[in-house]
Amino acid sequence: LLVSGELLMKFEKEVGFVGIGKMGYPMATQLANAGISLTIFDMDLNRTNEFVKECDANSAASLSELAEAVDVVITMLPDGEIVKQAVLGGGNTDCLLDGLIPGKILIDSSTSSPLQTQYLAKKLQKLNIRMLDAPVAGGVVFAGNGSLDITVGGAQDIIEFCMPIFDIIGKSVIHCGDIGSGHAMKILNNFINANSLISFIEALTIGKRLGLDLE
């Protein structure tokens, strides 16, 4: 609690959180419990209402409304394509860009394509809107106790500005390089974990065929 209080003294900006799912819900809860002024948005209204009742937070009726109300927007969505849609929209689709103005910051904590992240960052940079990619590792349990590992890509000064946020939701923050490098590190990490799992399953299968007790 003391640490959260110290962090709050350093970060008094309004934060928006888009995507209150399995990972987003506990991550946003950590921010709210630390005293961050938080506004959330999710397509699931029941989940949104549940969060607002449980935590000291506001909800926005649209993405543009959320973007207008905050200084920093965090997206935690299923993939980069959905992030792109949420940020840029299409035609008359509600999107974050409708409410973002120069000086605001977008942090994408989803597991997104590095190339797509770089494309999005260039679009936003032309409007003087800064972006970081900050995907997380550790799963729901670690999100619930604020001990996620965060791999971040982007400008050092923006990372330092957002460090109070990262310190609340994670135990380690690794600056991987320019924008997109955080997502690159995350997908390579997932690649290694997937290969380890496949090798483990193969070993079990071979062991079973050779008559070993799987237990």
Secondary structure, 3 states (H helix, E strand, C coil): CHHHHHHHHHCCCCEEEECCCCCHHHHHHHHHHCCCCEEEECCCHHHHHHHHHHCCCEECCCHHHHHHHCCEEEECCCCHHHHHHHHHCCCCCCCHHHCCCCCCEEEECCCCCHHHHHHHHHHHHCCCCEEEECCEECHHHHHHHCCEEEEEECCHHHHHHHHHHHHHHEEEEEEEECCCHHHHHHHHHHHHHHHHHHHHHHHHHHHHHCCCCCC
